[in-house]
Amino acid sequence: MTDRKCAGCGKIQNRNSMIKITREHAHNTIVVNGDSKTFGRSVYLCYNKSCIEAAFKKNRLQKALKTSLPQELKGKLINEF
Protein backbone atom coordinates (compact mmCIF):
# COMPACT_ATOMS: atom_id res chain seq x y z
CA MET A 1 0.00 0.00 0.00
CA THR A 2 2.81 2.42 -0.75
CA ASP A 3 1.43 3.51 -4.10
CA ARG A 4 0.54 7.14 -4.69
CA LYS A 5 -1.14 9.06 -7.50
CA CYS A 6 0.74 11.72 -9.45
CA ALA A 7 -0.92 15.15 -9.22
CA GLY A 8 0.20 15.90 -12.79
CA CYS A 9 -0.75 12.85 -14.87
CA GLY A 10 -2.83 10.76 -12.46
CA LYS A 11 -0.64 7.67 -12.89
CA ILE A 12 -0.31 5.44 -9.82
CA GLN A 13 3.26 4.51 -8.87
CA ASN A 14 5.32 3.47 -5.89
CA ARG A 15 5.83 6.50 -3.65
CA ASN A 16 9.59 5.90 -3.47
CA SER A 17 9.85 6.65 -7.20
CA MET A 18 8.04 10.01 -6.97
CA ILE A 19 8.70 13.57 -5.80
CA LYS A 20 6.99 14.23 -2.46
CA ILE A 21 5.93 17.80 -1.66
CA THR A 22 4.74 18.36 1.91
CA ARG A 23 3.23 21.36 3.69
CA GLU A 24 4.71 20.90 7.13
CA HIS A 25 2.02 21.25 9.78
CA ALA A 26 4.10 22.80 12.55
CA HIS A 27 5.70 25.65 10.56
CA ASN A 28 3.43 25.83 7.49
CA THR A 29 6.49 25.54 5.23
CA ILE A 30 6.88 23.60 1.98
CA VAL A 31 9.31 20.66 2.10
CA VAL A 32 10.40 18.82 -1.07
CA ASN A 33 11.32 15.13 -0.66
CA GLY A 34 11.31 15.34 3.13
CA ASP A 35 11.66 12.21 5.21
CA SER A 36 8.71 10.10 6.33
CA LYS A 37 8.78 11.79 9.74
CA THR A 38 7.64 15.14 8.27
CA PHE A 39 4.03 15.60 9.43
CA GLY A 40 1.62 17.47 7.18
CA ARG A 41 -0.32 17.39 3.92
CA SER A 42 1.53 15.81 1.01
CA VAL A 43 1.21 15.55 -2.75
CA TYR A 44 3.24 13.42 -5.16
CA LEU A 45 4.60 14.04 -8.68
CA CYS A 46 6.37 11.90 -11.26
CA TYR A 47 10.01 12.73 -11.98
CA ASN A 48 9.28 14.43 -15.31
CA LYS A 49 8.85 17.99 -16.51
CA SER A 50 5.41 17.52 -18.09
CA CYS A 51 3.86 16.28 -14.83
CA ILE A 52 5.35 19.16 -12.85
CA GLU A 53 4.07 21.72 -15.38
CA ALA A 54 0.60 20.11 -15.56
CA ALA A 55 0.25 20.13 -11.77
CA PHE A 56 1.15 23.82 -11.56
CA LYS A 57 -0.96 24.80 -14.58
CA LYS A 58 -4.09 23.23 -13.11
CA ASN A 59 -3.32 24.41 -9.53
CA ARG A 60 -3.41 20.83 -8.29
CA LEU A 61 -0.56 21.31 -5.83
CA GLN A 62 -2.17 24.34 -4.20
CA LYS A 63 -5.49 22.51 -3.90
CA ALA A 64 -3.97 19.34 -2.47
CA LEU A 65 -1.76 21.19 0.03
CA LYS A 66 -4.47 23.78 0.82
CA THR A 67 -2.00 26.66 0.65
CA SER A 68 -0.44 29.02 -1.86
CA LEU A 69 2.96 28.03 -3.22
CA PRO A 70 5.98 30.25 -3.89
CA GLN A 71 6.46 30.86 -7.63
CA GLU A 72 10.12 29.82 -7.51
CA LEU A 73 9.08 26.28 -6.44
CA LYS A 74 8.08 25.38 -10.01
CA GLY A 75 11.46 26.45 -11.39
CA LYS A 76 13.28 24.63 -8.61
CA LEU A 77 11.38 21.40 -9.30
CA ILE A 78 11.89 21.57 -13.08
CA ASN A 79 15.63 22.32 -12.75
CA GLU A 80 16.26 19.79 -9.99
CA PHE A 81 14.31 16.86 -11.41
C-alpha positions in Angstrom: 0.0 0.0 0.0 2.8 2.4 -0.7 1.4 3.5 -4.1 0.5 7.1 -4.7 -1.1 9.1 -7.5 0.7 11.7 -9.5 -0.9 15.1 -9.2 0.2 15.9 -12.8 -0.7 12.8 -14.9 -2.8 10.8 -12.5 -0.6 7.7 -12.9 -0.3 5.4 -9.8 3.3 4.5 -8.9 5.3 3.5 -5.9 5.8 6.5 -3.6 9.6 5.9 -3.5 9.9 6.7 -7.2 8.0 10.0 -7.0 8.7 13.6 -5.8 7.0 14.2 -2.5 5.9 17.8 -1.7 4.7 18.4 1.9 3.2 21.4 3.7 4.7 20.9 7.1 2.0 21.3 9.8 4.1 22.8 12.6 5.7 25.6 10.6 3.4 25.8 7.5 6.5 25.5 5.2 6.9 23.6 2.0 9.3 20.7 2.1 10.4 18.8 -1.1 11.3 15.1 -0.7 11.3 15.3 3.1 11.7 12.2 5.2 8.7 10.1 6.3 8.8 11.8 9.7 7.6 15.1 8.3 4.0 15.6 9.4 1.6 17.5 7.2 -0.3 17.4 3.9 1.5 15.8 1.0 1.2 15.5 -2.8 3.2 13.4 -5.2 4.6 14.0 -8.7 6.4 11.9 -11.3 10.0 12.7 -12.0 9.3 14.4 -15.3 8.8 18.0 -16.5 5.4 17.5 -18.1 3.9 16.3 -14.8 5.4 19.2 -12.8 4.1 21.7 -15.4 0.6 20.1 -15.6 0.3 20.1 -11.8 1.2 23.8 -11.6 -1.0 24.8 -14.6 -4.1 23.2 -13.1 -3.3 24.4 -9.5 -3.4 20.8 -8.3 -0.6 21.3 -5.8 -2.2 24.3 -4.2 -5.5 22.5 -3.9 -4.0 19.3 -2.5 -1.8 21.2 0.0 -4.5 23.8 0.8 -2.0 26.7 0.6 -0.4 29.0 -1.9 3.0 28.0 -3.2 6.0 30.3 -3.9 6.5 30.9 -7.6 10.1 29.8 -7.5 9.1 26.3 -6.4 8.1 25.4 -10.0 11.5 26.5 -11.4 13.3 24.6 -8.6 11.4 21.4 -9.3 11.9 21.6 -13.1 15.6 22.3 -12.8 16.3 19.8 -10.0 14.3 16.9 -11.4 
